[in-house]
Amino acid sequence: MIDQALDLLLKKDMAGFAGLWAEDGRMEFPFAPEGWPQEVSGRQAIHDYLRDYPKMIDVQDIPWRKVHVTADPDVTVAEFDLEGQVVATGKPYRYRYIVVITARDGQIVEWRDYWNPLAAGELA
C-alpha cells in the first residue's frame, strides 16, 4: 500500500491518494506544531486536507524508502524521503518521513505521520 501511496504523491494525484483511505479512515500528526491539525478524520476530510498539497510542495522524487514488516499483518511502518521544491519560494525540499499505516480490506484506516514539524516553517 505504501508504494501505491507514494506513487500517487509523485503523480500529484491527491484525489487518488485520499481514495486509499476507508470512509472513516484518519490521518494523525503526533508532532504537528500549533496551528496545524493533530488529526484529520474521514476520507472526504482527508481529500480536502490534501487537495492543495502540490501547490505547497512540488514532490519530484522519492530517492529513498524503507518498509518494515511488523508482527501485525495490518500494520506497516515506512520511512521515506520526499524531494522536490517549495512552490512559494522555489527552495529545495527534502525531508524524511516516518509513517505507521494500518490497513484493513485494502484500505487505510489509520496513517500516523511522524513528520518533522520544523518543515512547516519551510513552506512559507
N, C-alpha and C positions, 0 to 999 in steps of 0.2 A: 504493500500500500504506500509506503514512503517513497518508493521510486516513482510511482504514478503521481503522487502529490508534487514531488519536486519537478518532474517533467512538465506538469501543468503550470507551475510557477515560472519556469523558463519560457513557456509559451505565452505567459501573461494571461492565461485563461482562468481568471479568478472565479467565474461562474462555475467552470468545471471543477476547480479546486474546492469551492464551497459545496459542490454537489457530492463530494466524497463523504460528507457528514450525514449521519442519521438525522431524521427530522428533529429529534430532541437532543442532538449532539451538542457538545460545548467545547470552547477553547478556554484555557485557563492560562494566566500570565502571572506566576508567583512573584516575579521580580519587577512587575510594572511600576514605574515611578508615578508620583502624584500627577493626576490629570489624565492618566492612561487607564483604560479598563483593566480590571483584575480578571474579568470573566465575560465571555460572550456566549449566550445560550440560544440554541435553535438554529437550524440550517439557514433560514432566511436572515436572521440577525448576523450570522457569520458571513453570509454573502454581502450584506450591507456593510459590515465592518471591513471586509477585504476588497471591496469593489474598486476603491481608488488606490490600492497599494502600488500598482505600476506607475501611478502619477507621482509617487514619492520616491520609489526605488526602482530603477531600471535594472532588473536582475538579468545578467548576461551570461553567467556561468555558475556552475556548482563544481568547483575544482576538487573538492574532497568530500567524501561521505563515508560513514561507517555505521553499520546497522548491527545492533546487539540483540541476540536471541535471549529471551527471558524464560523463566520456569513456567510462566503463564502464556499459553499459546495465543491469547488475545492481546497481549501487551508487547510492544516493540519500543526499544529505545534507539534513537537515531541521533548521530552527530553529523553536522554538515556545515560547510562554508557556503555562503552566498556571496557572489562577487558581481559588481556592476558599478552603477553610478547613482549618486543622489541627484534626482531630477532638478530640484530647485537650485542647486549650487554647482552642479557638474563635478563635484568632488568624487573621487573613487570611494566605493563602498565595498568593504569586505569584513564580514563578521561570521563568527562561529555560533551556531545554534545547537542546542540540545533539546530534543522533544521526546516526550513519553506519550505514545499513542496507544489507546485502547480501541480495538475494532471488534465488532460483532456482526455476523451475517454480511460481511463485505463492506460495512460502513463504519466510519469513525464515530465513536460515541464520546471519546474524550481525547483532547490534544492539549497536553500541558507543555507550554513553550517557555523554556528557561533561557530566554534571550537576554542579552546584555542591556540593562536599562540606560547605560551611557550612550548607546547607539541612538537613542531617541533624540539626543541633542544634536546629532549629526544631520538630522533630517530637515532642520530649519534653515 
